[in-house]
Amino acid sequence: MIPFAFGDVTVTRVVEIPRSAYPTASMLPDSTPETIARHDAWLRPHFYDESTGDLGSRIQTWVVRMPGRTILIDTGVGNGKTRHESPLWNQRQGTWLDDLAAVGVRPEQVDTVVCTHLHVDHVGWNTRLEGGRWVPTFPQARYVIPGEEWEFWTWEAAEGREASGCIADSVTPIVEAGGAALVDARHEIAPGLRFEPTPGHTPGHVAVRLTTPAGEAVFSGDLMHRTVQVAEPQWSSRFCHDPVHARKTRQAFIESHADTATLILPAHFPKPGYIIRAPEGFRFRPA
Ligand SMILES: [Zn+2]
């Protein structure tokens, strides 16, 4: 993917895993293979994965560079972590750090790491294993985390309701090392880059809006998981904490961004793009 440029701000991505552990109809419990297939005409070929016969999906990190700043948005699954959810995730030994280096980013260069929410596939590379301990992967970085997420998930973990273990191995070590900034849902991360509350998928889920004189973009996290949700925004995912709230947030977001020049970069879409209003309903046009 060619980097996107907004004046002196560039956006690049690093893909960690090029597919999902869950088929779309299982990820979106209100959908069926038949209702998804109604959208084939616009979903193919850009948002489709012929190798799986399903909609495309990625676990990926967005790299935002602006003068003097290198910012990562969401950090995937990570390496060496015990993850019983998926063999693709468990004790993974992937090349993500090398792939980050290939786009010109060494860990020491990263000044800010942003988590849109604290799910297992968004916090993994926050830490890496060193001498039997989980340590921050990015030693110079401030990790910017919605405070409401931290409060909610530490409570869930304490009550035994966070099955993956990602808070213990990928978030708590950052907080204990003093590297976390637990912030409110409208926090300004950098000039022109700020959080925006988009609750529902998780209680403190945020999007990250980039506003520049040269254009606007939104890193929408897990507000949507699969491209078909642009046309069927009532379909929440199996991992949405409050599916009804997630639906309302998603519907409002799609309405307000349709037919605008705002580039939308969802965490798991195979390509970023633009929301458009077609005669038949909302669609997503690849950038
Ligand atoms: Zn996710």
Residues whose N, C-alpha, C, O or C-beta is under 5 A from the ligand:
A	BS01	ZN	D121 D222
